[in-house]
Amino acid sequence: MKIVSHQEPTSSKDYFPSLFFLGVMMFIPKIDIVPIAGYWQGIRIEDLLILSFFIVFIGNSQNYIYHRDFKFKNFLIFFIYIFISNFVAVFSGIEIKIIMLIRLFEYIVLLYFFDNLKIDLSKIKKILYLYLFISLFVVILQYYEFVGNFSSLGYQSADDMIWVRAMGLTGGPWELGIVSSIIFFTLLELEKDLKKIFVVFFIVNLFLILTGGRANFLAFNLACLVLLLFNKNIKFSSKSIFLVLIFLLTFILGKFVFSDFIEKIVSIDISYLYFLFKEGVLKQNLPPMDDLIDYKVYLSFWYRVEGWSLFINELTEKNINLLFGIGLKHIYYDSLLIRILVSTGFFGVILILFLSFKLKLYLFIFFLLSGSFLDLFISMKIFFFTLIMLYVHKQISIKNEKNINNFQ
């Protein structure tokens, strides 16, 4: 195995059936093969699949650890920094979760899978449509309580007390909301038919409402609004039609079908959210739960702030923690932004901002807003679909550059 190359890497079809890998990673439910004591999640099929790819990859002497055109340099740089921050944390006497380092290693392996992937974009498009419509079928069955779901706790029947909202093929309602949103942003680059795009837009919003993800719903629709208004390739007339359709969709669903969900969004007082965050995180003096002005609207946020205050308190115990973070000490943070700050420190925040500089504005807004209230990339499925999206964007960019050069 070679260290550095200035050449294009070997095609993945030479060492692994890529379509099979994609299919299993996308569609396989969360089923533990070997349990791990002390954790909900054990060793799963996707873990063994990633390990198999890694063994085959390093066993091929024609593959390179790094090359000039590596498609996911920014992820790789940040993951290397995370290893450094964890080394500093261990040196400072902090006990980190080894299982999280293993998950980080798996994510790095996935970078190499997609860097070597050679599949026609048309095939990826078909797979994404298939995933979306199968998910729709499953969500309908779950909504009417005909079937249950697979989560980190295993299979839960429709009448299980833990069962609350539809999850589709994913392991949780929030996961379904993020995955379906990412699929929309991916198909947006692949699909030329505006009617199909709007159908997908409608399906994604249906998922977001059925899963009850307020942060997901707002993040997705605001990102779509920014994309629509600032896209020079969309005519003004088309923008107007889309805005009218979006308004009608929101009004009809909110007024006649899912009024409770829309009411929870409209009832949010941003100043009160800031008050809870300031008192809980900045002052470490979160008001008691019983003092909340509206349980239905603010209880989930109160629980998040309660956890965030503990994490921030750990971060501020030592100056070196502020700089490099406390590493992968905790598994769940309920916020990607809090995870980045607490796990990697101020250096990590600066680095991630620098590495995100070239990210498209609507995607930056989507990940920023949804990541404020959800720990996005703790989910392997979300990370996997994100890599699919970035892979598609990269391939289209390369194709467009070649077309421009040929034209010149």
C-alpha positions, 0 to 999 in steps of 0.5 A, spaced: 500 500 500 502 506 497 502 513 501 501 518 496 499 519 489 498 524 484 494 519 480 486 517 480 485 512 485 483 505 483 476 504 481 472 501 487 469 495 482 476 492 482 476 490 490 468 491 492 461 490 489 460 498 490 452 497 489 452 491 494 455 496 499 451 502 498 444 498 498 446 494 505 449 501 508 442 504 506 437 499 507 439 495 512 435 496 519 439 496 526 440 489 528 445 487 533 449 481 531 454 481 537 452 485 543 456 490 547 456 490 554 454 497 557 451 500 550 445 500 546 448 499 540 452 492 539 456 490 533 452 490 526 452 488 519 454 495 517 460 494 522 462 488 519 461 490 512 466 496 513 471 492 516 471 487 510 472 493 505 478 496 509 481 489 509 480 489 502 483 496 501 489 495 505 491 489 501 491 492 495 498 495 493 495 499 488 491 503 493 493 510 496 492 513 503 492 519 500 492 523 493 492 530 490 485 529 488 482 526 494 474 528 494 473 528 502 480 532 504 476 537 509 473 531 513 479 527 513 483 533 516 478 534 521 478 527 523 485 527 524 484 533 528 479 529 532 484 524 534 489 529 536 484 533 541 483 526 544 490 525 545 490 531 548 484 529 552 487 523 555 494 526 556 490 531 561 487 525 565 480 525 561 477 518 560 474 517 553 470 512 549 474 507 545 467 505 542 467 513 539 474 512 536 472 506 533 466 509 530 471 515 527 475 510 524 469 507 520 467 514 518 474 515 515 474 508 512 467 510 508 471 516 506 476 512 502 470 508 499 466 514 496 473 516 494 474 510 490 467 509 488 465 509 480 458 508 479 454 512 474 450 518 477 443 515 474 444 509 478 445 513 484 439 517 482 434 510 482 437 508 488 435 514 492 428 514 489 427 507 491 429 508 498 425 514 498 418 511 496 420 505 500 421 509 506 414 512 504 410 506 504 413 504 511 412 510 514 404 510 512 404 503 515 408 505 521 403 511 522 397 507 522 400 502 527 401 496 522 408 495 523 413 497 528 421 499 527 428 497 528 432 502 533 438 502 537 433 498 542 432 493 537 425 491 534 419 495 537 412 493 535 407 498 533 404 498 540 410 498 544 410 504 549 416 507 547 413 507 540 411 514 538 413 517 531 414 514 524 421 512 523 421 509 516 427 505 514 432 509 519 433 508 527 429 514 529 424 520 527 430 525 527 434 520 523 429 520 518 428 527 517 435 529 516 436 523 511 430 525 507 432 532 507 439 530 504 436 525 499 432 531 497 438 536 496 442 530 492 436 529 487 436 536 486 442 536 483 440 530 479 433 531 477 431 536 471 424 535 472 421 540 476 415 536 477 418 530 480 423 535 485 416 538 488 413 531 489 420 529 493 419 536 496 412 534 499 414 527 501 420 530 505 415 535 508 410 529 510 416 525 513 418 532 517 411 533 520 410 525 521 416 525 525 415 531 529 422 534 528 421 542 529 428 543 528 428 539 522 422 542 519 425 549 520 432 547 517 430 544 511 424 549 509 429 555 510 435 552 506 430 550 501 427 558 501 434 560 501 436 556 495 430 558 491 431 565 492 438 566 490 439 560 485 440 564 478 438 558 474 431 558 476 426 563 473 423 568 477 416 565 474 418 558 477 420 561 483 413 565 484 410 558 483 414 554 488 413 560 493 405 559 492 405 552 492 410 552 498 405 557 502 399 553 500 402 546 502 404 549 509 397 552 510 393 546 508 397 541 512 397 546 518 390 548 518 386 541 516 391 536 517 397 537 522 395 543 526 398 541 532 405 540 529 404 547 526 402 550 532 408 548 536 412 551 531 408 558 531 408 558 538 415 558 539 418 564 543 425 565 540 427 570 546 424 565 551 429 560 548 435 564 549 433 566 556 433 558 557 439 557 554 443 563 557 440 561 564 442 554 563 448 554 559 452 561 560 450 562 568 449 554 570 442 556 573 437 553 569 430 554 572 426 548 574 422 544 569 416 546 573 417 553 571 416 552 564 411 557 561 409 551 556 411 544 557 408 542 550 413 547 546 419 547 551 420 541 555 424 538 549 429 544 549 429 544 557 432 537 557 437 539 552 439 545 555 440 541 562 445 536 558 449 542 555 450 546 561 453 539 564 458 539 558 460 546 558 461 546 565 466 540 564 469 544 558 471 550 562 474 546 568 481 547 565 484 552 560 487 546 555 480 543 555 477 550 552 483 550 547 482 542 545 476 540 548 475 534 552 475 529 546 470 523 545 468 523 553 460 522 551 456 519 546 450 523 546 450 531 546 443 532 542 447 538 538 452 537 533 454 545 535 455 543 542 459 536 540 464 540 536 465 545 541 466 541 547 469 535 544 474 539 540 475 546 543 476 553 540 481 550 535 476 545 533 470 550 532 475 555 528 478 549 524 470 546 522 468 554 520 475 554 515 473 547 512 466 549 511 467 555 507 466 552 500 460 549 503 454 551 499 450 556 503 443 553 503 447 546 506 451 551 511 444 553 513 441 546 513 446 543 517 447 549 522 440 550 524 438 542 524 445 541 528 443 546 533 438 541 536 440 535 533 447 531 534 447 529 527 453 525 525 453 520 531 448 517 526 452 513 521 446 513 516 446 520 516 453 521 515 453 515 509 447 519 506 451 526 507 457 522 503 453 520 498 450 527 497 457 530 497 460 525 492 454 527 487 456 534 488 463 533 487 462 528 480 457 534 477 462 539 479 468 535 475 463 534 469 461 541 469 469 543 469 470 538 463 465 541 459 467 548 460 474 546 458 472 542 452 468 548 450 474 552 450 
